């Protein structure tokens, strides 16, 4: 949900081509239950809750944490928004349910191990490995709150709306004046005046104004101290006992801060990520999975983008973005081929290397050795140019591999598209 809304409200310069690629940004995403725990540690009001990974754990959780509750909220935990309006592939509608306490086990059993499809997961969906059992609050008002990084103001931007819930994107589009945006001076930090503007934007009905201002300041303190790139609470709500409560918790963190946020980055759940991207990260390769048929291995991000564009120009579709960098080793090239060939949608591979720091002979040796490790069942188009290009071409020629060579990028893209049609 947040990605759709924030892309409309903040600078559009971060948009990524591809239907489902907004989730592929290089930033850590954690589960709601983990985010709620972090918020609680920073003094932010959150509902009482516990995460479970099996039906057997549910009964104990209810006895230990909710012995007197008559109703509880059962929330599926996946790293994607839109869970409430999602659908499980087993037919269950909705990834968030309020049920009687005696029905929690049954509901959790219908969710655990099942695939939930939402607007943000794509049609493949994501597996629910945990459910978050929460206290059912008596809410009297629901609002929207988020903090993100805004390129236009070159700093944090707090976004508030007096109406929250599952339809926030539609609300932002139809009634943009209801959205309040408060930029924060990154050097000065959040002031009482800034926090008061946010509270005015939320327009709480029953919670104490000063207490609400303090809660907003605590949100910003968490955002700053934890190196967040995004913090979203939808809804941020008022309860019948006049409390402002974070009834949701979505947080992303800057991957560049991993060295000083070790506890937070230990929360990473690789099972929710594209396994190809997990493998690429371990090999120190820059990889983003797409939906096309031509696998790309390129050195340099700009050249990789140009390669994808020219493939599209010739009527093909790129299966990925893969930048092996300027100093890739032979082992990294082999790992890159493993990742490319693990994608069942890939019908051809295009290797496009312009050797500067990267040496063409290293790439060529990697391709030859990758062929020994990986069964190459698809056509491979190779375009080499630059440092040690003659040695690279000789290595490929002497290998006896059936490769399709290309003189330039345009030729390579045309041959890759043709190889698929043949």
N, C-alpha and C positions, 0 to 999 in steps of 0.2 A: 504494500500500500504506500509506504513512505516514498519509495523510489518514483512511483508515478506522480505523486503530489509534488515532491520537491523538485523534480525535473521541470514542472510547470511553473513553480514559484521562483526558483532561483535561476542562475545562469544556465543556458542550454548548452554551453560549450563542452560539457562532459558527456554528451550523448554518444552512444556507441552504436555502430551499424549492426543490424541483426536483430531478429525478433525477440530473442530471450537474453540478449547480452548485457542488459543493465545489471544483472546479478554477478557479472564476471569481473567487476572492478577489484583491484588489488587491495582489499581491505578485509580485516577479520570481521566476521559476523558471528554472533553468539546467540544461543537460544534464549527465549523469553525468561525461563526460570533462572538462568544464569544472570541475565540483566537485572531481574528483580532483586536477586541477592546482592549484586553490586550497589544498586540503588539504596537498599536497606542499610548497607554498611556506611553510606554517606548521609544517613539521617533522613532519607526520603521515605514518605509514607507509602507502603505497598501492602497488598492483601497477604495474609498468611497463606503459604503454599508449600507443596512438596512435590518433587519430580519422582516418578517411578518408571521402571523399565520392564516390569512384568506384572501380571495380574496378581501373583502371589504377594507382591509388595504392597498392593493396594489396601488390603485388609489391615495390615500392620500400620500403614500410614494413617488410615482413618482412626484407628484406635489410639495412636500416639499423638496425632496432631489435631484431629477433629472429633473428639469423643462426643461432643454435644451438638454437632451441626446436623440439621435436618436436610439441608440441600447443599450441594457443592458444585463447583464449576470444573469441568473436565476439558482441558485444552491440549490438543495435539501439538507436539513440538517438532517443527521443521524450520529450516532456514529460508523461509519465504513468507510474504504477506498474503492477505486474503484468505486466511484459514477458515474464518467464520462462514464464508460463502463458498468454500471449496467442496469438492465431492470425492469420496474415497472410491477406489476402483472396485471395492466390494459392494458398492451401492449406497453406503451410508452418506447422508447429506450433512455437510457441515463438520468442520474440524474443532468446533467449540460448542459444548453443550452444558446446560444447567440441568442437573438431575437430582432426584432424591438420593440420600446417602446410600440406601440399600441397592441402588441401581448403578453405583459408580463402577463396581467391578465389571459388570456386564458391558458398560459403555467403554471402559478402558480396554477391555478385551476385543471390542470391535475396531479399535483404533490401532493398537500396538501391532507392529509388524506389517501394517497395511500401507498402501500407497495413496497419498492424498494429492489431488490435483487442484491447483489454484491458478489464478490469473498470472501469478509470478513464477510458477514452477515450469510452465510449458506443459504440453500434453503428456510427457513422460512422468510427471509428478515426482514426489519424494517420499521415501519410506519413513514412517513414524516409529522411531525407536524408543521414545519417551513420551509420557503424557504428564502434564502439570495439573495437579489437583489443588484447587484454590478455594479459599473461603468465599462464599457468596455474599457480596456486599449489598447493602440497601442503598442504591444510587438514586440521587434526586436530580442530578445534572451531569451531562457528559460533554466534554470539551476536547479540543485538540491542541497538542503541544509538541514542538520539535526544535532541536538545535542542529544546524548543519554548517558547513563551510561554504561561504559565498565568494566566488571569484570577483564579483563586481565590487564588493566592499573590502575584499582582501582580509576577511576575518570571519569570526563566528556570526551566525544570523539566527535569532530566535524567531520562530513562527508560532503564532497562537490564533485560535479561532474559538468563538463562543459555542460552536456546534461541533461535536465529534462523532465518531462511530464509523461504520463500514462504508458510508457514502461520502467520505470527506473529499475524494477526488471530484465527484460530481458537484459538490457544494462549492469547491474552489473555482470550478469552471463557470458555474452559473452565477455565483455571487462573490466575485473576487474582492469586493470591498469588505467582506466579513473577515478576510485574512489580514492579520496584523503582523508586520515584520519589524523586528527591532535589531539593528546591527549593533554588535558589541565591539568596543575598542579593545583589541587583543592585548595592548600594553597596559591600559588602565583596568581592564577587567569589568565585570558587571557592577553597575552602581545601583543604589536604591531606586533612583529615577528610572533606570532601564527596567528593573524588575517590576516596578509599579506599572510601566507601560504594558508589559506583558500581562500582568494581572488584569489591567483594564481591558485588554484584548480578549482575555478568557471570559471576563464578566461573570465571575462566580456569584451565586445567589445566596449561599448560606455560610460559606467558610469565612473565617476571620481574614481580613485584608492583610494585616501585618504578618500573620502566619503564612499566608499564601505567598507573600513577597519573599519570605525566608526560604520557602520550599523551592521557588524559582531559582534563587541564588545557589541552593544546594545542587540543583540540576546542573547549573553552569559549572560549579566547582568540580563535579564528577566529570563533565565533558572535558574540561581542561586538564585535570590531573590524570585522567586515564587515556589521554591522547585519542579521544573519540573523533571520528569524522562525521558521525551522525548519531543523534539520540532522538528517538521518537516515542511518544506516549499517546496512544489513541485507543481508548479515551483516557484523558486525565479527568477524574471525576470527583464530584462532591458526594459525600455519604450523608445519611440521615443524622449522623452525630456531628455534622458540620466540619468534617475533615476533607482536605484536598488530598486525593489518593491517586497514585500511578497504577491504574488498572491494566496496564500493558507495559511492555518494556522491550524496545528494539534498539540495539546499540551496534554500531560498527566502529572499528578501531584502525588507526593508521598502521599499516604493516611496517613502515619505517621506524616505528616506535617499539618493535618487538624486543629489542635489546634491553629496554628499561621497563617493559610491562610483561615480564616473564610469567607472572601468575595469571594475568588475563589471557595471554596467548596460549597458555597451557589448556585453556578451555576450548580451543579449536576442535571442531567435530569434522574430521575429514570424510566421514561416511556420508555427510550431507553435500559434499563437494563433488564436482566432476572428477572421477578417478584419473582421467587423463591429465587434468590440471594438477592433481596431487603428485602424480609421477613426474610431471615436468618441473614442479617446484623443487622436488628432491634432487633433480638433475641440474638445477639452476638454469632452467630454460624458461623463456617467456612464452607462454602458450595460452591461447583462449580458444575453446571449442566453438565451432559454428555448425551450421546445418547442411553444408554443401557436400560436393562429391570429389573435389580436387584437394588433396592434402598438400600443404605448402611447407617447405623448409627453406628459410631465408636468413641472411645475416643482416641485421640492422632493421630497426622498427619502421623507418621511412620506406625502405625498399620492400619490406614485407607488406605494408599498406598498398604500395604501388602495384605489387604483384597481385594482390587480391582484387584491386580495381581493374587491372587489365584482364584477369581471368573473367571477371563479370562482363567486361566490354566485349569479349569474344563469345559470350553466351554461356559461360560456365558458372559454377558457384563454388567459392572457397569453403573447404571443410574446417579450416582453422586459421588462426594467426599463430605463427611460430617463428620467433626470432632467436637464433642460436647464439647471437652476440658476436663480438669481434674477436674473441679469443677462445672459441670453443675447442674442446679436446676431441680426440677420436671417439672416446667413450660417450661423450655427450651426443655426438652425431648418431652413434648406434642407438642410444636411448631415444633420440628424436624419432628415428625410424620405427622403433618399437611402439611409440605412442601413436604415430600416424597409422600404422598398420593395425592397431587395436580397434580402430574406428570402422565398424562394418559399413558405414555409408561411403567410405573413401573408395573411389573407383580408379583413381590415378594419383600419382604423386609428382609434384613439380618442385625441383631443387633449383633455387636461384641464388647464386653466390657471386657477389662482386668483391673480390679479395683485396682488401687494404691491409689491415692488421690480420684479418682472417686469411689463412693461406689455402689456396685451392687444392693443394696436394693433401692437406689434412682432411678436408671435406671428402675428397675422392677416396682416400683410404678408409674413412668412416663408412662411406656408402658400400664399398666392397666388403668390409667386415660385417656390416649390418646385414648384408645379403646372406652371409654365412650363418648368422644367428637367427634372423627373421626370414620366414618363407615369404618372399616377395611375389604375391599373386596378382599384382596390379601393374600396369605400365608405369615406368619411371622416366620422367623428362628431366634432363639436366642441362642447365646453362651455367657455365663457369666463365669468369672473366676476372683478370687482375693478377695479384701476386701468385707466382708459381703456377700459372694456368697451364703451361705446357706440360709440367710434371703431372698435374692433376688429370689432364686429358689422357696422358700416356698410361697412368695407373688404371683408369677406367677402361681403356682400350685393351690393355693386356689382361684384364680380369676375365674377359670372355663373357661379361654380363650383357644381357639384351637391354640396352638402354637407348632411349631416344634423345639424341643430342640436339641442342638448339644454339643458334648464333647470337640471339639477343632476346630480351624479355618478351617482346611482341611475338616472336617466333615460338618461344617456349610456351606461352599461354595458348596460342593457336593450336600447337601440337598436343597439349594436355587435353584441351576440349575435344579435339579430334579423336584422341586415344579412347576417350570414354564412349563416343558415338560408335567407334568400331568394335 
